[in-house]
Amino acid sequence: MVSKIAMILEMLGDGKWHEIEELQRRLGLNERRVQEITTFLNKYDFVKIDKEHGKVKINRNFKKLLAQTVT
């Protein structure tokens, strides 16, 4: 089973901003749970959070790292 964290990172893999509400809908999670996961990912600099607009996107450097480890 794929973890919710991995699912969020996969969704953010396109490098674009995604609304928290979109992540909630697509993953079937409540707002609090999505906030917990994105806050954790932000703490370790995996994602950037735009709290004012309720959006999140993958950190460009982390995306590069993921691309290198996959290939």
C-alpha distances in whole Angstrom, upper triangle without the diagonal:
4,6,9,12,10,10,14,15,14,16,19,19,22,24,25,26,23,24,22,23,21,18,18,19,16,13,15,16,19,22,22,18,18,21,20,17,20,22,20,20,23,24,23,25,22,23,26,26,29,30,33,31,28,26,24,23,22,25,26,27,23,22,25,23,20,22,23,21,19,22
4,7,8,6,7,10,11,10,13,15,15,18,20,22,22,20,21,20,20,19,15,16,17,14,11,14,14,18,20,20,16,16,19,17,14,17,19,17,16,20,21,20,21,18,19,22,23,26,27,30,28,25,23,20,20,18,21,23,23,19,19,21,20,16,18,20,18,16,20
4,5,5,6,9,10,11,12,14,15,19,20,21,21,19,20,17,19,17,14,14,16,14,11,13,12,16,17,17,13,13,15,14,11,13,16,14,13,17,18,17,19,16,17,20,20,23,24,27,26,22,21,18,18,17,19,22,22,18,18,21,19,16,19,21,18,17,21
4,5,5,6,9,10,10,12,14,17,18,19,18,16,16,14,15,14,10,11,13,11,8,10,9,12,13,13,10,9,12,11,8,11,13,12,12,15,17,16,17,15,15,17,17,20,20,24,22,19,17,15,15,15,18,20,21,18,17,21,20,17,19,22,20,19,23
4,5,5,6,9,10,11,12,15,16,17,16,15,16,14,16,15,11,12,15,13,10,13,12,14,14,14,11,9,11,10,7,8,11,9,8,12,13,13,14,11,11,15,15,18,19,22,21,18,16,13,13,12,14,17,18,14,14,18,16,14,17,19,17,17,21
4,5,5,6,9,10,10,14,15,17,17,15,17,16,17,16,12,14,16,13,11,14,14,17,17,18,14,12,15,14,10,11,14,13,11,14,16,15,15,12,12,16,17,20,21,25,23,20,18,15,14,12,14,16,17,13,13,16,15,12,14,16,14,14,17
4,5,5,6,9,10,13,14,15,15,13,15,14,15,13,9,11,13,10,8,11,12,15,16,17,13,11,14,14,11,12,15,14,12,15,18,17,17,14,13,16,17,20,21,24,22,18,16,14,13,12,16,17,19,15,14,18,17,14,16,19,17,16,19
4,5,5,6,8,11,12,13,12,10,12,10,12,11,7,10,12,9,8,12,11,14,13,14,12,9,11,12,9,8,12,12,10,12,15,15,14,11,10,13,13,16,17,20,18,15,13,10,10,9,13,15,17,14,13,16,16,14,16,19,18,17,20
4,5,5,6,9,10,12,12,11,13,13,15,13,10,13,15,13,12,15,15,17,17,17,15,12,14,14,10,10,13,12,9,12,14,13,12,9,9,12,13,16,18,21,19,17,14,10,9,7,10,12,13,10,9,13,13,10,12,15,14,14,17
4,5,5,8,10,12,13,12,15,14,16,13,11,14,15,12,12,15,16,19,19,20,17,14,17,17,13,13,16,16,13,15,18,17,16,12,12,15,16,19,21,23,21,19,16,13,11,9,13,14,15,12,10,13,14,10,12,15,14,12,16
4,5,7,9,9,10,9,11,12,13,10,8,12,12,9,10,14,14,17,16,18,16,13,15,17,13,12,16,16,13,15,19,18,17,13,12,14,15,17,18,21,18,16,13,11,9,9,13,14,16,14,12,15,16,13,14,18,18,16,19
4,5,6,7,8,7,10,11,13,11,9,13,14,12,13,16,16,18,17,18,17,13,15,16,13,11,14,15,12,13,16,16,14,10,9,11,12,14,16,18,16,14,11,8,6,6,9,11,13,11,9,13,14,12,13,16,17,16,18
4,5,8,10,10,14,15,17,14,13,16,17,15,15,19,19,21,20,22,20,16,18,19,16,14,17,17,13,15,18,16,14,11,10,13,15,17,19,22,19,18,14,11,8,7,9,10,12,10,7,10,12,9,10,13,14,12,15
4,6,9,10,13,15,17,14,14,17,18,15,17,20,21,23,22,24,22,18,20,21,18,16,19,20,16,17,20,19,17,14,12,14,15,17,20,21,19,18,14,12,9,8,11,10,13,12,9,11,14,12,11,15,16,15,17
4,7,9,13,15,17,15,14,18,19,17,18,22,21,23,21,23,22,18,19,20,18,15,18,18,15,15,18,17,14,12,10,11,13,14,17,19,17,16,12,10,6,6,8,7,11,10,8,10,13,12,12,15,17,16,18
4,6,10,13,15,13,13,16,17,16,17,21,20,22,20,22,21,17,18,20,18,15,18,19,16,15,19,19,16,14,11,11,12,12,15,16,14,13,10,8,6,8,10,10,14,14,11,14,17,16,16,19,21,20,22
4,7,10,12,11,11,14,16,15,16,19,19,19,17,19,19,15,15,18,16,13,15,17,15,14,18,18,15,14,10,9,9,9,12,13,10,10,6,5,5,8,10,12,15,15,13,17,19,18,18,22,23,22,25
4,6,8,7,7,11,12,11,13,15,15,16,14,16,16,12,13,16,14,11,14,17,14,14,18,19,17,14,11,11,10,10,12,13,10,8,5,5,6,9,13,14,18,16,15,19,20,19,20,23,24,23,25
4,5,5,7,9,10,11,13,14,13,13,11,14,14,11,11,15,14,11,14,17,15,15,19,20,18,16,13,12,10,9,10,11,8,6,4,6,9,12,15,18,21,19,18,22,23,22,23,27,27,26,29
4,5,5,6,9,10,11,12,10,10,7,10,10,7,8,11,11,9,12,14,14,14,17,18,17,16,13,12,10,10,10,11,9,6,6,7,10,13,16,19,21,20,19,23,24,22,24,27,27,26,29
4,5,5,6,9,10,10,10,9,7,11,12,9,10,14,13,12,15,17,17,17,20,22,21,19,16,16,13,13,12,14,11,8,9,10,13,16,19,22,25,23,22,26,27,25,26,30,29,28,31
4,5,5,6,8,10,10,11,10,14,13,10,12,15,14,13,16,18,17,18,21,22,21,19,16,16,14,14,15,16,13,10,9,10,12,15,18,20,23,21,20,24,25,23,24,27,27,26,29
4,6,5,6,8,8,9,9,12,10,7,10,12,11,10,14,15,14,15,18,19,19,16,14,14,13,14,14,17,14,11,10,9,11,13,17,19,22,19,18,22,23,20,22,25,25,23,27
4,6,5,6,5,6,6,9,9,6,10,12,11,11,14,16,16,17,20,21,21,19,16,17,15,16,15,17,15,12,12,12,14,16,20,23,25,22,22,25,26,23,25,28,28,26,30
4,6,5,7,8,10,13,12,10,13,16,15,15,18,20,19,20,23,24,24,21,19,20,18,19,18,20,17,14,14,15,16,18,22,24,27,24,23,27,28,25,26,30,29,27,30
4,6,8,11,12,15,13,11,14,16,14,15,18,19,18,20,23,23,23,20,18,19,18,19,20,21,19,16,14,14,15,17,21,23,25,22,21,24,25,22,23,27,26,24,27
4,5,9,11,13,10,9,13,14,12,13,16,17,16,19,21,22,22,19,17,19,18,20,20,22,20,16,15,15,16,17,20,23,25,22,21,24,24,21,23,26,25,23,27
4,7,10,12,10,10,13,14,13,15,18,19,19,21,23,24,24,22,20,22,20,21,21,23,21,17,17,17,19,20,24,26,28,25,24,28,28,25,27,30,28,27,30
4,7,8,6,7,10,11,11,12,15,16,16,18,20,22,22,20,18,20,18,19,18,21,19,15,16,16,18,19,22,25,27,24,24,27,27,25,27,30,28,27,31
4,6,6,6,9,10,11,13,14,16,17,18,20,22,23,21,19,20,17,18,17,19,18,14,15,16,19,20,23,26,28,26,26,29,29,27,29,32,31,30,34
4,6,5,6,9,10,10,12,14,15,16,18,20,21,19,17,17,14,15,13,15,14,11,12,13,16,18,21,24,26,24,24,28,28,26,29,32,31,30,34
4,6,5,6,9,10,10,12,14,15,16,19,20,19,17,17,15,16,14,16,16,13,14,14,18,19,22,25,27,24,25,28,28,26,29,32,31,30,34
4,5,5,6,9,10,11,12,14,15,17,18,17,16,17,15,17,15,18,18,14,15,14,17,18,20,24,25,22,23,26,26,24,27,29,28,27,31
4,5,5,6,8,10,11,12,14,16,16,15,13,14,12,14,13,16,15,11,11,11,13,14,17,20,22,19,20,23,23,21,24,27,25,25,29
4,5,5,6,8,10,10,12,14,15,14,12,12,10,12,10,13,13,10,11,10,13,15,17,20,22,19,20,24,24,22,25,28,27,27,30
4,6,5,6,9,10,11,13,14,14,13,14,12,15,13,17,17,13,14,13,15,16,17,21,22,19,20,24,23,22,25,27,26,26,30
4,5,5,6,9,10,11,12,11,10,12,11,14,14,18,17,14,13,11,13,13,15,18,19,16,17,21,20,18,21,24,22,22,26
4,5,5,6,8,10,10,9,7,9,8,11,11,15,14,11,10,8,9,10,12,15,17,14,15,19,18,17,20,23,22,22,26
4,5,5,6,9,10,10,9,9,8,11,11,14,15,12,12,10,12,12,13,17,18,15,17,20,20,19,22,24,24,24,28
4,5,5,7,9,9,9,11,11,14,14,18,19,16,15,12,13,13,13,17,17,14,16,19,18,17,21,22,21,22,26
4,5,6,6,5,6,8,9,13,14,18,18,15,13,10,10,9,10,13,13,11,13,16,15,14,17,19,18,19,23
4,5,5,6,5,6,7,11,12,15,16,14,12,9,10,9,9,13,13,11,13,16,16,16,19,21,20,22,25
4,6,8,8,9,10,14,14,18,19,17,16,13,13,12,12,15,15,13,16,18,17,17,21,22,21,23,26
4,6,8,10,12,16,17,20,21,19,17,14,14,12,10,13,12,10,13,15,14,14,18,18,18,20,23
4,6,7,10,13,15,18,19,17,15,12,11,9,7,10,9,8,11,13,12,13,16,17,17,19,22
4,7,10,14,16,19,19,17,14,10,9,6,5,8,8,6,8,11,10,10,13,15,15,16,19
4,7,10,12,15,15,13,10,7,6,4,5,8,10,8,9,12,13,13,15,17,17,18,21
4,7,9,12,12,11,9,6,5,6,6,9,11,11,12,15,16,16,18,20,21,22,24
4,6,9,9,8,6,4,7,9,10,13,15,14,15,18,19,19,21,24,24,25,27
4,6,6,6,5,6,9,11,12,15,17,17,18,21,22,22,24,26,27,28,30
4,5,5,7,8,11,14,15,18,20,20,21,24,25,25,27,29,30,30,33
4,6,8,11,14,17,18,20,23,23,23,26,28,27,29,32,33,33,36
4,6,9,12,16,17,19,22,22,22,25,27,26,28,31,31,31,34
4,7,11,14,16,19,22,21,21,24,25,24,26,29,29,29,32
4,7,11,13,15,18,17,17,21,22,21,23,26,26,26,29
4,7,9,12,15,14,14,17,18,17,19,22,23,23,25
4,6,9,12,11,10,14,15,14,16,19,19,19,22
4,6,9,7,7,10,11,11,12,15,16,16,19
4,6,5,6,9,10,11,12,14,16,17,19
4,5,5,6,9,10,11,13,15,16,17
4,5,5,6,9,10,11,13,15,16
4,5,5,6,9,10,11,12,15
4,5,5,6,9,10,11,13
4,5,5,6,9,10,11
4,5,5,6,9,10
4,5,5,6,9
4,6,5,7
4,6,6
4,6
4
